[in-house]
Amino acid sequence: MTMCKAEHDWMLVTVKLAANAELSHAAAKLGVSMENLDPVYGLVTVDIEHHVFACRVDAAALAKALPDQDYSREFKGPFSDSRIDTF
Amino acid sequence: MRRVLIVMENEDALVESASDSASLQVDDETGDIDVEAYGYESTRSIASASKQAAELPANMMIDDTYPAVPIGDGKSDQGFAAVEPSESANFVVRAVVPEEIAMEGYVNGKPVYSDIDIAAFPICPGDPAHGDADDVRTLHNMAAVHARGHRGDRVAVAIMDTGISAAHLTGLGLPNSAVDRSVLWNPIEMIVRQGRAIPAGGHPAGHGTMCAFDALIAAPEARLLDYPIISQMGGAGGSSIMAGALSDALKAYSDLEAFWSVSFGPNRQNYDSLVVNNSWGVYHPDWDFAEGHPGRYIDNPDHPFNQRVASLAARNVDIVFAAGNCGSECPASKCHGVVTHSIRGANAHHDVLTLAGVDVSGGRIGYSSEGPPIPGMGADEKPDLACATHFQGSNVGGFPDSGTSAACPVAAGCVAALRSGMPQNTLASSAMFDALRQTTQEAQAGSDWNPQNGFGIVDMDAAANHLGI
C-alpha cells in the first residue's frame, strides 16, 4: 500500500467533493486509480465550507486521465509545493 | 549646501578652540557639562578669530559648534606630543559650503574633505546577542499587563516549526506543563518512514524550541502545541539542516483546525483562544513556480495554503508570521541577494500579522526583511509591526535567539497574553491586530507605516489599555 515518493512525481491539486469525502472520491473525480494518489498525504481540507480538498496525484496518470489540465472543472492545479525553511 | 571638513594651519584661534574642548568642566554633583567651556563662547569663535577663516570665500561658513581638532603634521609616525593643541601643525575645522565648492574639491588651493552622515551598523547574522529576555519584556512594556493578570492563561500557541524540546524548556526553569502533550501531530511521512511518532515536546532542542521559549516571554501561562512541520536533521560539522514542504504546512493547518474545532477548543475545557506562530517562509522566488504560473504560491491568494490561512483567520484564530531574513543591509545567504519584495506568500497575507525584528533597544536589525511585500497578496503594508530579536534567550546551541524567527513568537506571546483578557469569541482577529498597530509608540506619535518596522514596535500595555483590559 505504501508508496515512496521516488516512484511518483506527485502533483498538488485541489478538488471539490462532497462534505465527507474520502480519497476514493477524489480518485473518481480525477479519473485515476487509487494507486495514483498519495495515500500517505491523503485528503486535506482546504476550504471546509465549500468542500475543497487537496491531494497529491501522480502527474503522468492525471495527464493521461484528464489531458486538458488547464484548470479544468474537475480540479485546480498543479499548485506549487514549494520548499520552506525557518527564518 | 554640503557639510565638509577642511585643514588649517596652526594659529591661536584654533589652539584655543581645541584646548577648550579638551578640558571639559563637569559639575561633580549634577554631571552637567559647562557648555561655556566647550568651544561655544563667541570670543573663541574660529570664524571671527581665525585669519585663515577670514580668507575663505564669503559663502563658506565655518561651523563654530565644532571645536578645531589637532591632527599634528598628518604623518602616521607622529607621537602624542604632535597632537597637543599648542604643538599641532594642522587642525581640522568643520564648515558648510555650496555644492560647487564641495564638487570642485579645493578651496584656496587646499582640499575639501567629505563629512558624510554615518550610522551605527545594524545587527547582522553571526553578531553576539544584545540583551536578554528581561530586556525584551521592557522593550514591549509587558510588566503592567502581566500585573493585571494577562499572562496567556487559557490560550494555546501552536508552534509550526521544527518541534519542541520540553526538556530544554524545563531546564530553563519553565514549567513541565508548558507543552500540551495531549495534542500530537507528526508529518505522516515521518511516521511512515520512521515507523513511530515523536511525542509533543519530545524533539531535539533546535529552532522550534527557541520559538517556544520566546512565545512564553510575554505569555508565561500559555500552553504550546507542537507542530513539527519542518524537519531538523544533523548536518556536516554539527550544523543543522532544516527543510520542509508547503504541503506539510497545509496538512498541519488542516489538522490543527480540525482538532481545534472538535476536541480542544474553543470554549472547551482547555482553551478559549488559539495563536499560530510561523517563523518560516520562502527565502527565494526560485523555490516556487515561475512568475505568472497560476499555481504559484508566493504571490497567489488562491494557492491552497493561502486559502487555508484565510479560512483559519476567519475563525478569529490569530496567525503570526515572520517577515523574513532578507533585509537589505545583511541578508541571509539563502536570500541570494534578493532583498526586494522579500516578504512573500502567507507571510504577506492580508489576514496575518507580519513581524520585523529590532534589537532590545529598538534599533534596526540588518537582516530583517523590509516592505513593501510581494504584490498580489492583497496587503501593501508589510511588515505590520516589530518585536525584539537577537537576544540571549533559549540558549539553544549557545546561540542568540535570532532572526525574524525570534521576533515572531515574541509577538505571538504578546497576542496570547492579550487574548487571556480578550478571548477570540469576543474580538475578531483583525481587531486584535489593529489594536496592536494603533498603539505602538510610533503610531501614537503620528508616524505612518515604514518599510523597516511597519507601524512600529509592539507596546503591550498600550494595546491592553486600548482594548480595555
Interface residues (C-beta under 8 A of the other chain):
Chain A: T2 K5 L12 T14 V40 Y41 G42 V44 T45 V46 D47 I48 E49 V52 A54 R56 Y71 K76 G77 P78 F79 S80 D81 S82 R83 I84 D85 T86 F87
Chain B: D161 T162 I188 E189 V192 H207 I229 I230 M242 A243 G244 A245 L246 S247 A249 L250 K251 S254 E257 A258 S279 W280 G281 V282 Y283 W287 D288 F289 H293 P294 G295 R296 Y297 I298 D302 H303 P304 Q307 R308 S311 A322 A323 G324 N325 K334 G345 G403 T404 S405 C408
